[in-house]
Amino acid sequence: MFLPKNGTATSELEHFVVHPGGTKVIIEFEKCLGLDEGSFVYPRKVLKEHGNMSSATVLYVMDEFLRDEVYRKGEKGLISAMGPGFSSEFLLFKIQ
């Protein structure tokens, strides 16, 4: 619902900077977005190295994404964080 409400289709997104709530959460998130299992490289790396640190974990994923510089001007992406009590936040972004 979030993407259509914001006039965006999954196919328009090149990047996914998502909170790694756990391996099962990552797998289900990939399925929900129609991506191949293993597509979320940065969340898996952060989960392996740091574990789940609540919603702030997405900042570690963002750091990995920015360090790799795998993005180009005009590309779109989705940032997603999850916190305690099952709170979740979504943010669309476009590389400028």
Phi and psi restraints in degrees (range 20) as a CNS / XPLOR table:
assign (resid 1 and name C) (resid 2 and name N)
       (resid 2 and name CA) (resid 2 and name C) 1.0 -60.1 20.0 2
assign (resid 2 and name N) (resid 2 and name CA)
       (resid 2 and name C) (resid 3 and name N) 1.0 -49.9 20.0 2
assign (resid 2 and name C) (resid 3 and name N)
       (resid 3 and name CA) (resid 3 and name C) 1.0 -63.6 20.0 2
assign (resid 3 and name N) (resid 3 and name CA)
       (resid 3 and name C) (resid 4 and name N) 1.0 -51.1 20.0 2
assign (resid 3 and name C) (resid 4 and name N)
       (resid 4 and name CA) (resid 4 and name C) 1.0 -59.6 20.0 2
assign (resid 4 and name N) (resid 4 and name CA)
       (resid 4 and name C) (resid 5 and name N) 1.0 -37.6 20.0 2
assign (resid 4 and name C) (resid 5 and name N)
       (resid 5 and name CA) (resid 5 and name C) 1.0 -62.9 20.0 2
assign (resid 5 and name N) (resid 5 and name CA)
       (resid 5 and name C) (resid 6 and name N) 1.0 -23.2 20.0 2
assign (resid 5 and name C) (resid 6 and name N)
       (resid 6 and name CA) (resid 6 and name C) 1.0 -106.4 20.0 2
assign (resid 6 and name N) (resid 6 and name CA)
       (resid 6 and name C) (resid 7 and name N) 1.0 18.0 20.0 2
assign (resid 6 and name C) (resid 7 and name N)
       (resid 7 and name CA) (resid 7 and name C) 1.0 64.7 20.0 2
assign (resid 7 and name N) (resid 7 and name CA)
       (resid 7 and name C) (resid 8 and name N) 1.0 31.5 20.0 2
assign (resid 7 and name C) (resid 8 and name N)
       (resid 8 and name CA) (resid 8 and name C) 1.0 -129.7 20.0 2
assign (resid 8 and name N) (resid 8 and name CA)
       (resid 8 and name C) (resid 9 and name N) 1.0 139.0 20.0 2
assign (resid 8 and name C) (resid 9 and name N)
       (resid 9 and name CA) (resid 9 and name C) 1.0 -102.9 20.0 2
assign (resid 9 and name N) (resid 9 and name CA)
       (resid 9 and name C) (resid 10 and name N) 1.0 151.9 20.0 2
assign (resid 9 and name C) (resid 10 and name N)
       (resid 10 and name CA) (resid 10 and name C) 1.0 -54.7 20.0 2
assign (resid 10 and name N) (resid 10 and name CA)
       (resid 10 and name C) (resid 11 and name N) 1.0 -37.1 20.0 2
assign (resid 10 and name C) (resid 11 and name N)
       (resid 11 and name CA) (resid 11 and name C) 1.0 -63.9 20.0 2
assign (resid 11 and name N) (resid 11 and name CA)
       (resid 11 and name C) (resid 12 and name N) 1.0 -17.5 20.0 2
assign (resid 11 and name C) (resid 12 and name N)
       (resid 12 and name CA) (resid 12 and name C) 1.0 -83.6 20.0 2
assign (resid 12 and name N) (resid 12 and name CA)
       (resid 12 and name C) (resid 13 and name N) 1.0 -10.7 20.0 2
assign (resid 12 and name C) (resid 13 and name N)
       (resid 13 and name CA) (resid 13 and name C) 1.0 -94.0 20.0 2
assign (resid 13 and name N) (resid 13 and name CA)
       (resid 13 and name C) (resid 14 and name N) 1.0 126.1 20.0 2
assign (resid 13 and name C) (resid 14 and name N)
       (resid 14 and name CA) (resid 14 and name C) 1.0 -97.4 20.0 2
assign (resid 14 and name N) (resid 14 and name CA)
       (resid 14 and name C) (resid 15 and name N) 1.0 -22.4 20.0 2
assign (resid 14 and name C) (resid 15 and name N)
       (resid 15 and name CA) (resid 15 and name C) 1.0 -131.3 20.0 2
assign (resid 15 and name N) (resid 15 and name CA)
       (resid 15 and name C) (resid 16 and name N) 1.0 142.2 20.0 2
assign (resid 15 and name C) (resid 16 and name N)
       (resid 16 and name CA) (resid 16 and name C) 1.0 -131.6 20.0 2
assign (resid 16 and name N) (resid 16 and name CA)
       (resid 16 and name C) (resid 17 and name N) 1.0 108.6 20.0 2
assign (resid 16 and name C) (resid 17 and name N)
       (resid 17 and name CA) (resid 17 and name C) 1.0 -107.2 20.0 2
assign (resid 17 and name N) (resid 17 and name CA)
       (resid 17 and name C) (resid 18 and name N) 1.0 92.7 20.0 2
assign (resid 17 and name C) (resid 18 and name N)
       (resid 18 and name CA) (resid 18 and name C) 1.0 -121.1 20.0 2
assign (resid 18 and name N) (resid 18 and name CA)
       (resid 18 and name C) (resid 19 and name N) 1.0 149.7 20.0 2
assign (resid 18 and name C) (resid 19 and name N)
       (resid 19 and name CA) (resid 19 and name C) 1.0 -66.0 20.0 2
assign (resid 19 and name N) (resid 19 and name CA)
       (resid 19 and name C) (resid 20 and name N) 1.0 128.3 20.0 2
assign (resid 19 and name C) (resid 20 and name N)
       (resid 20 and name CA) (resid 20 and name C) 1.0 -88.7 20.0 2
assign (resid 20 and name N) (resid 20 and name CA)
       (resid 20 and name C) (resid 21 and name N) 1.0 82.9 20.0 2
assign (resid 20 and name C) (resid 21 and name N)
       (resid 21 and name CA) (resid 21 and name C) 1.0 -64.5 20.0 2
assign (resid 21 and name N) (resid 21 and name CA)
       (resid 21 and name C) (resid 22 and name N) 1.0 -17.0 20.0 2
assign (resid 21 and name C) (resid 22 and name N)
       (resid 22 and name CA) (resid 22 and name C) 1.0 154.8 20.0 2
assign (resid 22 and name N) (resid 22 and name CA)
       (resid 22 and name C) (resid 23 and name N) 1.0 165.9 20.0 2
assign (resid 22 and name C) (resid 23 and name N)
       (resid 23 and name CA) (resid 23 and name C) 1.0 -58.2 20.0 2
assign (resid 23 and name N) (resid 23 and name CA)
       (resid 23 and name C) (resid 24 and name N) 1.0 -44.9 20.0 2
assign (resid 23 and name C) (resid 24 and name N)
       (resid 24 and name CA) (resid 24 and name C) 1.0 -63.2 20.0 2
assign (resid 24 and name N) (resid 24 and name CA)
       (resid 24 and name C) (resid 25 and name N) 1.0 -38.5 20.0 2
assign (resid 24 and name C) (resid 25 and name N)
       (resid 25 and name CA) (resid 25 and name C) 1.0 -64.0 20.0 2
assign (resid 25 and name N) (resid 25 and name CA)
       (resid 25 and name C) (resid 26 and name N) 1.0 -44.5 20.0 2
assign (resid 25 and name C) (resid 26 and name N)
       (resid 26 and name CA) (resid 26 and name C) 1.0 -61.1 20.0 2
assign (resid 26 and name N) (resid 26 and name CA)
       (resid 26 and name C) (resid 27 and name N) 1.0 -46.5 20.0 2
assign (resid 26 and name C) (resid 27 and name N)
       (resid 27 and name CA) (resid 27 and name C) 1.0 -60.6 20.0 2
assign (resid 27 and name N) (resid 27 and name CA)
       (resid 27 and name C) (resid 28 and name N) 1.0 -45.4 20.0 2
assign (resid 27 and name C) (resid 28 and name N)
       (resid 28 and name CA) (resid 28 and name C) 1.0 -67.7 20.0 2
assign (resid 28 and name N) (resid 28 and name CA)
       (resid 28 and name C) (resid 29 and name N) 1.0 -36.1 20.0 2
assign (resid 28 and name C) (resid 29 and name N)
       (resid 29 and name CA) (resid 29 and name C) 1.0 -63.8 20.0 2
assign (resid 29 and name N) (resid 29 and name CA)
       (resid 29 and name C) (resid 30 and name N) 1.0 -44.7 20.0 2
assign (resid 29 and name C) (resid 30 and name N)
       (resid 30 and name CA) (resid 30 and name C) 1.0 -60.0 20.0 2
assign (resid 30 and name N) (resid 30 and name CA)
       (resid 30 and name C) (resid 31 and name N) 1.0 -45.2 20.0 2
assign (resid 30 and name C) (resid 31 and name N)
       (resid 31 and name CA) (resid 31 and name C) 1.0 -60.4 20.0 2
assign (resid 31 and name N) (resid 31 and name CA)
       (resid 31 and name C) (resid 32 and name N) 1.0 -45.9 20.0 2
assign (resid 31 and name C) (resid 32 and name N)
       (resid 32 and name CA) (resid 32 and name C) 1.0 -58.8 20.0 2
assign (resid 32 and name N) (resid 32 and name CA)
       (resid 32 and name C) (resid 33 and name N) 1.0 -35.6 20.0 2
assign (resid 32 and name C) (resid 33 and name N)
       (resid 33 and name CA) (resid 33 and name C) 1.0 -89.1 20.0 2
assign (resid 33 and name N) (resid 33 and name CA)
       (resid 33 and name C) (resid 34 and name N) 1.0 -1.0 20.0 2
assign (resid 33 and name C) (resid 34 and name N)
       (resid 34 and name CA) (resid 34 and name C) 1.0 74.0 20.0 2
assign (resid 34 and name N) (resid 34 and name CA)
       (resid 34 and name C) (resid 35 and name N) 1.0 26.6 20.0 2
assign (resid 34 and name C) (resid 35 and name N)
       (resid 35 and name CA) (resid 35 and name C) 1.0 -99.2 20.0 2
assign (resid 35 and name N) (resid 35 and name CA)
       (resid 35 and name C) (resid 36 and name N) 1.0 157.9 20.0 2
assign (resid 35 and name C) (resid 36 and name N)
       (resid 36 and name CA) (resid 36 and name C) 1.0 -69.0 20.0 2
assign (resid 36 and name N) (resid 36 and name CA)
       (resid 36 and name C) (resid 37 and name N) 1.0 145.7 20.0 2
assign (resid 36 and name C) (resid 37 and name N)
       (resid 37 and name CA) (resid 37 and name C) 1.0 -61.6 20.0 2
assign (resid 37 and name N) (resid 37 and name CA)
       (resid 37 and name C) (resid 38 and name N) 1.0 131.7 20.0 2
assign (resid 37 and name C) (resid 38 and name N)
       (resid 38 and name CA) (resid 38 and name C) 1.0 101.4 20.0 2
assign (resid 38 and name N) (resid 38 and name CA)
       (resid 38 and name C) (resid 39 and name N) 1.0 -3.1 20.0 2
assign (resid 38 and name C) (resid 39 and name N)
       (resid 39 and name CA) (resid 39 and name C) 1.0 -65.3 20.0 2
assign (resid 39 and name N) (resid 39 and name CA)
       (resid 39 and name C) (resid 40 and name N) 1.0 -31.7 20.0 2
assign (resid 39 and name C) (resid 40 and name N)
       (resid 40 and name CA) (resid 40 and name C) 1.0 -87.0 20.0 2
assign (resid 40 and name N) (resid 40 and name CA)
       (resid 40 and name C) (resid 41 and name N) 1.0 78.1 20.0 2
assign (resid 40 and name C) (resid 41 and name N)
       (resid 41 and name CA) (resid 41 and name C) 1.0 -67.1 20.0 2
assign (resid 41 and name N) (resid 41 and name CA)
       (resid 41 and name C) (resid 42 and name N) 1.0 -49.4 20.0 2
assign (resid 41 and name C) (resid 42 and name N)
       (resid 42 and name CA) (resid 42 and name C) 1.0 -66.2 20.0 2
assign (resid 42 and name N) (resid 42 and name CA)
       (resid 42 and name C) (resid 43 and name N) 1.0 -44.3 20.0 2
assign (resid 42 and name C) (resid 43 and name N)
       (resid 43 and name CA) (resid 43 and name C) 1.0 -59.9 20.0 2
assign (resid 43 and name N) (resid 43 and name CA)
       (resid 43 and name C) (resid 44 and name N) 1.0 -39.1 20.0 2
assign (resid 43 and name C) (resid 44 and name N)
       (resid 44 and name CA) (resid 44 and name C) 1.0 -64.1 20.0 2
assign (resid 44 and name N) (resid 44 and name CA)
       (resid 44 and name C) (resid 45 and name N) 1.0 -41.9 20.0 2
assign (resid 44 and name C) (resid 45 and name N)
       (resid 45 and name CA) (resid 45 and name C) 1.0 -62.6 20.0 2
assign (resid 45 and name N) (resid 45 and name CA)
       (resid 45 and name C) (resid 46 and name N) 1.0 -47.3 20.0 2
assign (resid 45 and name C) (resid 46 and name N)
       (resid 46 and name CA) (resid 46 and name C) 1.0 -64.5 20.0 2
assign (resid 46 and name N) (resid 46 and name CA)
       (resid 46 and name C) (resid 47 and name N) 1.0 -41.7 20.0 2
assign (resid 46 and name C) (resid 47 and name N)
       (resid 47 and name CA) (resid 47 and name C) 1.0 -61.0 20.0 2
assign (resid 47 and name N) (resid 47 and name CA)
       (resid 47 and name C) (resid 48 and name N) 1.0 -42.4 20.0 2
assign (resid 47 and name C) (resid 48 and name N)
       (resid 48 and name CA) (resid 48 and name C) 1.0 -65.3 20.0 2
assign (resid 48 and name N) (resid 48 and name CA)
       (resid 48 and name C) (resid 49 and name N) 1.0 -42.4 20.0 2
assign (resid 48 and name C) (resid 49 and name N)
       (resid 49 and name CA) (resid 49 and name C) 1.0 -83.7 20.0 2
assign (resid 49 and name N) (resid 49 and name CA)
       (resid 49 and name C) (resid 50 and name N) 1.0 -30.1 20.0 2
assign (resid 49 and name C) (resid 50 and name N)
       (resid 50 and name CA) (resid 50 and name C) 1.0 -126.4 20.0 2
assign (resid 50 and name N) (resid 50 and name CA)
       (resid 50 and name C) (resid 51 and name N) 1.0 -17.6 20.0 2
assign (resid 50 and name C) (resid 51 and name N)
       (resid 51 and name CA) (resid 51 and name C) 1.0 80.3 20.0 2
assign (resid 51 and name N) (resid 51 and name CA)
       (resid 51 and name C) (resid 52 and name N) 1.0 -170.7 20.0 2
assign (resid 51 and name C) (resid 52 and name N)
       (resid 52 and name CA) (resid 52 and name C) 1.0 -92.5 20.0 2
assign (resid 52 and name N) (resid 52 and name CA)
       (resid 52 and name C) (resid 53 and name N) 1.0 114.5 20.0 2
assign (resid 52 and name C) (resid 53 and name N)
       (resid 53 and name CA) (resid 53 and name C) 1.0 -110.6 20.0 2
assign (resid 53 and name N) (resid 53 and name CA)
       (resid 53 and name C) (resid 54 and name N) 1.0 35.2 20.0 2
assign (resid 53 and name C) (resid 54 and name N)
       (resid 54 and name CA) (resid 54 and name C) 1.0 68.9 20.0 2
assign (resid 54 and name N) (resid 54 and name CA)
       (resid 54 and name C) (resid 55 and name N) 1.0 -162.3 20.0 2
assign (resid 54 and name C) (resid 55 and name N)
       (resid 55 and name CA) (resid 55 and name C) 1.0 -61.1 20.0 2
assign (resid 55 and name N) (resid 55 and name CA)
       (resid 55 and name C) (resid 56 and name N) 1.0 -25.4 20.0 2
assign (resid 55 and name C) (resid 56 and name N)
       (resid 56 and name CA) (resid 56 and name C) 1.0 -66.6 20.0 2
assign (resid 56 and name N) (resid 56 and name CA)
       (resid 56 and name C) (resid 57 and name N) 1.0 -16.1 20.0 2
assign (resid 56 and name C) (resid 57 and name N)
       (resid 57 and name CA) (resid 57 and name C) 1.0 -57.8 20.0 2
assign (resid 57 and name N) (resid 57 and name CA)
       (resid 57 and name C) (resid 58 and name N) 1.0 -30.9 20.0 2
assign (resid 57 and name C) (resid 58 and name N)
       (resid 58 and name CA) (resid 58 and name C) 1.0 -61.9 20.0 2
assign (resid 58 and name N) (resid 58 and name CA)
       (resid 58 and name C) (resid 59 and name N) 1.0 -25.0 20.0 2
assign (resid 58 and name C) (resid 59 and name N)
       (resid 59 and name CA) (resid 59 and name C) 1.0 -67.5 20.0 2
assign (resid 59 and name N) (resid 59 and name CA)
       (resid 59 and name C) (resid 60 and name N) 1.0 -33.4 20.0 2
assign (resid 59 and name C) (resid 60 and name N)
       (resid 60 and name CA) (resid 60 and name C) 1.0 -68.8 20.0 2
assign (resid 60 and name N) (resid 60 and name CA)
       (resid 60 and name C) (resid 61 and name N) 1.0 -39.0 20.0 2
assign (resid 60 and name C) (resid 61 and name N)
       (resid 61 and name CA) (resid 61 and name C) 1.0 -64.1 20.0 2
assign (resid 61 and name N) (resid 61 and name CA)
       (resid 61 and name C) (resid 62 and name N) 1.0 -43.5 20.0 2
assign (resid 61 and name C) (resid 62 and name N)
       (resid 62 and name CA) (resid 62 and name C) 1.0 -60.4 20.0 2
assign (resid 62 and name N) (resid 62 and name CA)
       (resid 62 and name C) (resid 63 and name N) 1.0 -41.2 20.0 2
assign (resid 62 and name C) (resid 63 and name N)
       (resid 63 and name CA) (resid 63 and name C) 1.0 -60.0 20.0 2
assign (resid 63 and name N) (resid 63 and name CA)
       (resid 63 and name C) (resid 64 and name N) 1.0 -45.2 20.0 2
assign (resid 63 and name C) (resid 64 and name N)
       (resid 64 and name CA) (resid 64 and name C) 1.0 -61.4 20.0 2
assign (resid 64 and name N) (resid 64 and name CA)
       (resid 64 and name C) (resid 65 and name N) 1.0 -44.8 20.0 2
assign (resid 64 and name C) (resid 65 and name N)
       (resid 65 and name CA) (resid 65 and name C) 1.0 -60.2 20.0 2
assign (resid 65 and name N) (resid 65 and name CA)
       (resid 65 and name C) (resid 66 and name N) 1.0 -47.6 20.0 2
assign (resid 65 and name C) (resid 66 and name N)
       (resid 66 and name CA) (resid 66 and name C) 1.0 -67.0 20.0 2
assign (resid 66 and name N) (resid 66 and name CA)
       (resid 66 and name C) (resid 67 and name N) 1.0 -36.9 20.0 2
assign (resid 66 and name C) (resid 67 and name N)
       (resid 67 and name CA) (resid 67 and name C) 1.0 -64.0 20.0 2
assign (resid 67 and name N) (resid 67 and name CA)
       (resid 67 and name C) (resid 68 and name N) 1.0 -37.3 20.0 2
assign (resid 67 and name C) (resid 68 and name N)
       (resid 68 and name CA) (resid 68 and name C) 1.0 -72.9 20.0 2
assign (resid 68 and name N) (resid 68 and name CA)
       (resid 68 and name C) (resid 69 and name N) 1.0 -21.9 20.0 2
assign (resid 68 and name C) (resid 69 and name N)
       (resid 69 and name CA) (resid 69 and name C) 1.0 49.3 20.0 2
assign (resid 69 and name N) (resid 69 and name CA)
       (resid 69 and name C) (resid 70 and name N) 1.0 51.5 20.0 2
assign (resid 69 and name C) (resid 70 and name N)
       (resid 70 and name CA) (resid 70 and name C) 1.0 -98.3 20.0 2
assign (resid 70 and name N) (resid 70 and name CA)
       (resid 70 and name C) (resid 71 and name N) 1.0 25.4 20.0 2
assign (resid 70 and name C) (resid 71 and name N)
       (resid 71 and name CA) (resid 71 and name C) 1.0 -124.3 20.0 2
assign (resid 71 and name N) (resid 71 and name CA)
       (resid 71 and name C) (resid 72 and name N) 1.0 157.6 20.0 2
assign (resid 71 and name C) (resid 72 and name N)
       (resid 72 and name CA) (resid 72 and name C) 1.0 -132.1 20.0 2
assign (resid 72 and name N) (resid 72 and name CA)
       (resid 72 and name C) (resid 73 and name N) 1.0 157.9 20.0 2
assign (resid 72 and name C) (resid 73 and name N)
       (resid 73 and name CA) (resid 73 and name C) 1.0 -53.1 20.0 2
assign (resid 73 and name N) (resid 73 and name CA)
       (resid 73 and name C) (resid 74 and name N) 1.0 135.0 20.0 2
assign (resid 73 and name C) (resid 74 and name N)
       (resid 74 and name CA) (resid 74 and name C) 1.0 92.9 20.0 2
assign (resid 74 and name N) (resid 74 and name CA)
       (resid 74 and name C) (resid 75 and name N) 1.0 -14.9 20.0 2
assign (resid 74 and name C) (resid 75 and name N)
       (resid 75 and name CA) (resid 75 and name C) 1.0 -72.5 20.0 2
assign (resid 75 and name N) (resid 75 and name CA)
       (resid 75 and name C) (resid 76 and name N) 1.0 149.9 20.0 2
assign (resid 75 and name C) (resid 76 and name N)
       (resid 76 and name CA) (resid 76 and name C) 1.0 -112.8 20.0 2
assign (resid 76 and name N) (resid 76 and name CA)
       (resid 76 and name C) (resid 77 and name N) 1.0 156.6 20.0 2
assign (resid 76 and name C) (resid 77 and name N)
       (resid 77 and name CA) (resid 77 and name C) 1.0 -154.6 20.0 2
assign (resid 77 and name N) (resid 77 and name CA)
       (resid 77 and name C) (resid 78 and name N) 1.0 175.8 20.0 2
assign (resid 77 and name C) (resid 78 and name N)
       (resid 78 and name CA) (resid 78 and name C) 1.0 -127.1 20.0 2
assign (resid 78 and name N) (resid 78 and name CA)
       (resid 78 and name C) (resid 79 and name N) 1.0 131.0 20.0 2
assign (resid 78 and name C) (resid 79 and name N)
       (resid 79 and name CA) (resid 79 and name C) 1.0 -109.0 20.0 2
assign (resid 79 and name N) (resid 79 and name CA)
       (resid 79 and name C) (resid 80 and name N) 1.0 133.5 20.0 2
assign (resid 79 and name C) (resid 80 and name N)
       (resid 80 and name CA) (resid 80 and name C) 1.0 -138.6 20.0 2
assign (resid 80 and name N) (resid 80 and name CA)
       (resid 80 and name C) (resid 81 and name N) 1.0 131.8 20.0 2
assign (resid 80 and name C) (resid 81 and name N)
       (resid 81 and name CA) (resid 81 and name C) 1.0 -127.7 20.0 2
assign (resid 81 and name N) (resid 81 and name CA)
       (resid 81 and name C) (resid 82 and name N) 1.0 148.8 20.0 2
assign (resid 81 and name C) (resid 82 and name N)
       (resid 82 and name CA) (resid 82 and name C) 1.0 -128.0 20.0 2
assign (resid 82 and name N) (resid 82 and name CA)
       (resid 82 and name C) (resid 83 and name N) 1.0 142.7 20.0 2
assign (resid 82 and name C) (resid 83 and name N)
       (resid 83 and name CA) (resid 83 and name C) 1.0 -128.8 20.0 2
assign (resid 83 and name N) (resid 83 and name CA)
       (resid 83 and name C) (resid 84 and name N) 1.0 -171.3 20.0 2
assign (resid 83 and name C) (resid 84 and name N)
       (resid 84 and name CA) (resid 84 and name C) 1.0 -65.0 20.0 2
assign (resid 84 and name N) (resid 84 and name CA)
       (resid 84 and name C) (resid 85 and name N) 1.0 151.6 20.0 2
assign (resid 84 and name C) (resid 85 and name N)
       (resid 85 and name CA) (resid 85 and name C) 1.0 70.2 20.0 2
assign (resid 85 and name N) (resid 85 and name CA)
       (resid 85 and name C) (resid 86 and name N) 1.0 21.3 20.0 2
assign (resid 85 and name C) (resid 86 and name N)
       (resid 86 and name CA) (resid 86 and name C) 1.0 49.4 20.0 2
assign (resid 86 and name N) (resid 86 and name CA)
       (resid 86 and name C) (resid 87 and name N) 1.0 62.6 20.0 2
assign (resid 86 and name C) (resid 87 and name N)
       (resid 87 and name CA) (resid 87 and name C) 1.0 -96.9 20.0 2
assign (resid 87 and name N) (resid 87 and name CA)
       (resid 87 and name C) (resid 88 and name N) 1.0 148.7 20.0 2
assign (resid 87 and name C) (resid 88 and name N)
       (resid 88 and name CA) (resid 88 and name C) 1.0 -144.5 20.0 2
assign (resid 88 and name N) (resid 88 and name CA)
       (resid 88 and name C) (resid 89 and name N) 1.0 149.2 20.0 2
assign (resid 88 and name C) (resid 89 and name N)
       (resid 89 and name CA) (resid 89 and name C) 1.0 -130.6 20.0 2
assign (resid 89 and name N) (resid 89 and name CA)
       (resid 89 and name C) (resid 90 and name N) 1.0 142.8 20.0 2
assign (resid 89 and name C) (resid 90 and name N)
       (resid 90 and name CA) (resid 90 and name C) 1.0 -129.0 20.0 2
assign (resid 90 and name N) (resid 90 and name CA)
       (resid 90 and name C) (resid 91 and name N) 1.0 145.8 20.0 2
assign (resid 90 and name C) (resid 91 and name N)
       (resid 91 and name CA) (resid 91 and name C) 1.0 -145.4 20.0 2
assign (resid 91 and name N) (resid 91 and name CA)
       (resid 91 and name C) (resid 92 and name N) 1.0 126.7 20.0 2
assign (resid 91 and name C) (resid 92 and name N)
       (resid 92 and name CA) (resid 92 and name C) 1.0 -88.4 20.0 2
assign (resid 92 and name N) (resid 92 and name CA)
       (resid 92 and name C) (resid 93 and name N) 1.0 143.6 20.0 2
assign (resid 92 and name C) (resid 93 and name N)
       (resid 93 and name CA) (resid 93 and name C) 1.0 -138.1 20.0 2
assign (resid 93 and name N) (resid 93 and name CA)
       (resid 93 and name C) (resid 94 and name N) 1.0 157.9 20.0 2
assign (resid 93 and name C) (resid 94 and name N)
       (resid 94 and name CA) (resid 94 and name C) 1.0 -134.4 20.0 2
assign (resid 94 and name N) (resid 94 and name CA)
       (resid 94 and name C) (resid 95 and name N) 1.0 128.8 20.0 2
assign (resid 94 and name C) (resid 95 and name N)
       (resid 95 and name CA) (resid 95 and name C) 1.0 -69.8 20.0 2
assign (resid 95 and name N) (resid 95 and name CA)
       (resid 95 and name C) (resid 96 and name N) 1.0 127.3 20.0 2
